[in-house]
Amino acid sequence: MQASHDHSESIAEALEHMHPELAAVREAGGDPVYLVGGAVRDLLLGRGRTDIDLVVEGDAVALAERLGAAATVHERFGTATVKLNGHEVDIAGARSESYPQPGALPVVEPGADLADDLRRRDFTINAMAIPLRGEPRLIDPHGGEADLATRQLRILHDDSFLDDPTRAIRAARYASRFGFGLEEHTAELIREADLGTVSADRREAELLRLAGEENAAGGFALLAEWGLLELRPGGAELAGKTAGLLGSDPWRDFAPRDRALLAAALGPPRGEVALAAAEPERPSGAVALAARHDEIELVLARALGAAWLDRYVGEWRDVALEIDGSDLIAAGLSQGPALGRGLAEALRRKLDGEAGGREQELAVALEAARSGDGVA
C-alpha cells in the first residue's frame, strides 16, 4: 500500500487522477455524497480503475438527475446508474440492513447515515469512504486501511458469515485476488459459515464471480481448506489448467471461462473423463467423438490430458467441403437421406487425407450416396 495516501492531499490527488469524472458529482451540489467500497480500497492500493459506487445521505435519484447524464433509475430501491465520461457510476442512498434469518436476503432500511451504511458491509477493507464534497479525506471507522497494510481480511461483526454465508465466498475471492490472509478471529468464524442456508441461485452467482478471478483456482482451494466446499478430485489443479488453456491458443475464449472453471473445480464430472481417456485413431473419428460433447467438456478433457483435442480445436473442426447438396442434385441425385450420407463420407475422407479438392469430394460423395441406395 502507498503510505503517501495517509494524507488528505495525496488522497485528493489520487482521486483526481483515477476518477476525474467524479468532479461532476462535486459540482452537482445537494446532499452529502461519498465514494465507497471497492473503489476506495483499490485507490488506496493504487490498483487502477474499478467499479464506482457512491452513497448519498439523501436522495440518490435526485443526484442522478442533477448530474444531467443518461440515468437508469431504480425507484423501488432508491438507486440509479449514470454514465460520466464513459464510466458507469452506481449511486445509492445510505441504508442499513437486518437479516430475518441466516442466509436470507437482507431487509433494507433507507434513510440511514454513512456510518450505518459502512457498518453493513462485509470486510473492513470494503467499509471505507471518501467524501466528494469539501476536502477529500479517508473515512475509516473500522480500521480498513490498517488491514490493507497488514494484508488481511477482517469481518465487521461476529454474525457476518451467519447473516450472509456468501461473504465466505467473497473472502476467497478477495484473498485470491490480493494475496491476503484471514485475520485470526475471522479465520475461526469463517469455518462456521453454512452455504446451505443460501439459495442455490445466490450461491452459484457468487461462485461464478470467484471463477472469474485471475487466480480462481487459488480461491476454490481456499474454500476447500476452510471446509466450506468439497471440490472434485484434483479440482483446484484442474481449474488452474483450464484457466491456462482458455488464455492461450487454440483454446483462447473457446468456452465461458467462469462456467468452465466452476465445472473444473466442483464438477460433477460429466463426459470429459471418458473423452480424456479416448484415443481416436483417425481425424474423422476424433471429430465424430468431439462433436458429441459440449465446449466445457472439451476444454476439461484437454486439461485432463487429451492432447489430440488441440488439433480438433485448431484444425479439424474447421475442415469443410468444397461441395454441398446442390452439387449432388446437379449430378443427378434426388433429395433425401442419400445426400447427407454422401456428404458425410466425403468429409470423413477429406479429414483423413483420402480426398482433396472439389472433383474428388464430388466423386466420393456420389459413390457413397449411390451405393447406399443400391445404385451401381
N, C-alpha and C positions, 0 to 999 in steps of 0.2 A: 504494500500500500504506500502511497505517496504521502510522506509526512507533511509536506507543504500545505495539504488540504486541511490541516488543523485550523487555519486562519481564514476568516471571512473573506479577505481579499482574494486568496487563492481559490476559494470555492466559487466566488463570483466570476473569476477568470475562467475556471474550468466549465462553469455553466454556460458562459457566453461562447466558449469555444465549441462545446459539444452540442449545445441546444440553442443556437441563435434564434430559432423560430419562436422561442418562448418569450422573447421581447414583446411580441404582440399581446401576450397574456398580461404582462405587467402593465402595458399601456391601456388595456381594456377597462381597468377600474373595477369597482364593485367589491364584493365580499372577499375576505382573505383567501388566498389560494396557494397551494403548496405542491411542489414536485415531491413524489413519494415513492417508496418501494424500491424495486429493482433498478430504476433509473438513478436513484441516489447512490445505491450500493455500487453500481458499475462506474458512476462518476468518481467515487472515492477510490475505486480500484484502478481507474484510468483505462478501462476496457473498451472505450469507444461507444458508439451509439447503441441504444437499447430501446425497448418499448417505453413510451412516455405515458405515465399515469399522473393525473392531477387530482387533488382533493380540494374541494371548496367548502369552507364553513358558511354554507348558504345554498344558493340556487345554482346547480351545475348547468341546467338547461339555459338559464338566463345568461350565464357567462358564455356559453357556446354561441348564443345568438348575438351577443355583443362583439364577439370575435369576427363576425361578418363572413366567416368561411362556410363552405358547404358542410352542414352538420347533419349527422344521423342521430336523432333524438329518441331515447327510450323513456318515455314519460312514466311508465309503470315503475321503473327502477330509479328514476331521477338521475339518469346518466346520459351522456352524449359523447359522440366521437366526432372530432373535427379534423380537417386536414390543413396543416400550416406549412407552407413552403414544401409541399410534397410529403410531409411526415404526418402520420396519424397520431392524434393525441386523444387519449381517453380521459374524460372528465366525470367525476362522481362527487356527490355531496358526502360530507363526512357522516359516518354511520357507526353504530355499534351492532354487535351480533350476540345472539344467545343460541344455544343448541338444545332443543327439546329432548333429545335422546342421543346416545352415542352413534356417530356415523350419519346422523340426519343432516339434511341441508339446514343452514342457519336461518334463524328468524332475524331479519334485518330491521333495525330501528333507525330511521333517518333523523336528521336534526341534531346529530352529535357534534362534538368539537374534535379538533385534530387529535388530542390526547386519547380520546375514546377510539378513534379510527386506527391509530397506530397500535393500540393495545389489542386489537382483534386479530392482528397479523400473525404469520406463522413463526418466523425466526427474527432474532434481534437485528440481523443484517438487512432485513427487509422492512424494519419498523423505524426508519429514519425519514426525515423530511427536510426540504429547503423551501423557505417562503419565497414567493415570487413578487411580493410587494415589500418595499423597504430594502434594507441591506440583506443580501443573501447570507445565511448562516446555517450551520448544521443543527437541526433539532433531533436530539438523540436520547430519548428518555430511558431507553433500555440497554444502553451500552453496546450498540451495534458496531460502532467504529472500533472499539477495543477488541471485539470479536473478529472483525476483519483483520486486525493487526496480528492476532494470535491464530488466525486461520481456523476458526471453529464455528460450528453451528450450535446455537442455543435457543431453545424454545422460550416463549414468554411466560408460560404458566404450566403447572403440573398436569392439568387436564387437556392440554393441547392435542395430544395424539388420541386421547379418548374421544374428545369432541369431533375431531376430523382426522381419522386414520390415514387419509391420503397425504397428510403432511409428512408421513414417513417416506412415502414415495418421492415427495418433493425433496426431502432431506438427502435421499440417494442421488437425486438429480443435481442438486447444488454441490454435494460432496464430490461427485464425479466430475462436474464442470470445473470447479475451482481447486480441487485437491485439498479440500478442508476435511477436518475430522469432527467428531461429535464432542461437545462439552460433556464432562463426566456424568452429570445428572441427566442430561438429555439422552446419553447413551443407555442409561438404565431404563428410562421411561419408554424409549422407542421400541424396546423388545416386548412391551405390553400392548402395543398397538394391534388392533384386530381389524384387518382389512375386510373380514367377512361381514362387518356391520355396515359397509358401504355398498351402494347399488353396483351391480356389475358394470353398468354404463360408465359411472363415475370412476370406478377402479380402472377400467380399460382406458379411459381418456387420460388419466394420469400416467399409466404405464406407457402409453404411446408417446406422451411428452418426454418421458425418460428415454424411450427408444430413439427419439430424435436427437438426443445429445451426442456430441462427438465421441465421448467416452461412455456410450450407453452400456457396453459390456461391463465396465467397472461398476456402474450403478446397479445393474442386476446382481452382480456378485455381492455388493453390499447388502441388498435386500435379503439375499440368501444367508449371509453371515449374521444378520440381525434376527434370523428366524422368522421372517415375515412372508417369504415366498419359497416354494420348492421349485428349483429350476429343473429342466430336463437334464439327463446325464450329459455332462460336458457343456451345459447351456451357455455359460458365460464365455467360454472359449469359442463356441460355435458362433455366438453373436459377434465376437471380435473378428473372426474370419469373414463372416458375412458382410460386416461393415467395410472391411478391406476390399472385398470383391466389388461391392457396389460403388466404390470410389475409384475403380481402375477399369481399364478396357480389357475385354469387350463387355464387361458386366455393368459399366457405369450407368446408373439410373435405370437398370433393367427392371427392377421391382420397387414398389414403395418401400423406402428404407425403414421407416418406423415399424411398419407391419412385418417386414421380413425379420428385423432384429427381435421384435417381440416373439415371433414364432420360433426363432432360433433359441432364444433364452428359455422360454416357458413351454413350448410345444402346445398340445401333444404332438408327437411325431406323426406325420402323415405319409405320403408316398415317397418322401425324399430318401428314406433309409433304404428301401428296396432299389430305388433308382441309383443311389450311390454305389450299390453292390453290383449293378449290371455292367456287363462288358460287351456292348454290341460289336459285332464283327465287321459290319459294313456301315457306311454313312447312311444308307437308306434305312437300315434298322435303327440307327441312332435317332434319326428324325422321327420315325414312327413311334419310338418309345417316348421321346421327349414331348411329342405332341399330346400325350395323354396326361400331362402334368401341368399345373399352373406355374406362373412365374416365380412364386415364392418357393414352391417345392424344387424348382430347377436350381435356384441360387443356393438353397440349403444343401441340395445334393452335391453341388460343386464344392461348397465349403466342407462337406464331409469327405471329399476326395475324388469325385467323378471328373477327372481332368478332361475326358473326351467332350464334356459339355462346353468347354471353351470353343471348340471348333463348331459345335452346333450353334452357339450364340453368335459367334463372329463370322461364320461362313455358311454352314449348311442350311440354316433356316431361311436364308435369303435366296437360295437357289430357286430359279423359276424357269419354266419352259418358254420357248420362243413361239410355241403354238398354243391354240386354245380350241374349244369345242367347235367354233365356226370353221376352223381348218379341216376338221374331221368330217363335218357335214358337207363341206365343199368337195371332199374326196369321195363322197357317196354314202356315208353313214347316215342313219336316221337318228332322230332324237331318242334318248333312252339311256339305260344304265351302261351300255357299251361305251359311250363317250367317256364317262368318268373312269371306267376300268382302263381304257386305253391311255388316258392322260396320266393316271396314277402309275401305270407301268413305265411310261416314258420318263416320268420324273424319277422313279426309282432307278432306272438305268442311267439317267444323267447324273444323279447323285453318286452312283457307284463307278462313274467314269466309263460306262459302257455305251453311251450315246452322247453325241455332241453336235450341235448345230441343228438348224431347223429341219433339214431333209431327213437326218437320222431320227430325230424326235418324231417326225410325222410317220416314218416307216414303222418304227417300234409301236407307236400308238395304234396305228391301223391294224397291224398284225395282232396285237393283244385284243383289240376290240372285236375283230372278226373271228379269231379263234375261239373266243368265249361264246360267240353266237353260233358256233358250229359252221362258220362260213370258211371255205377253203381259200 
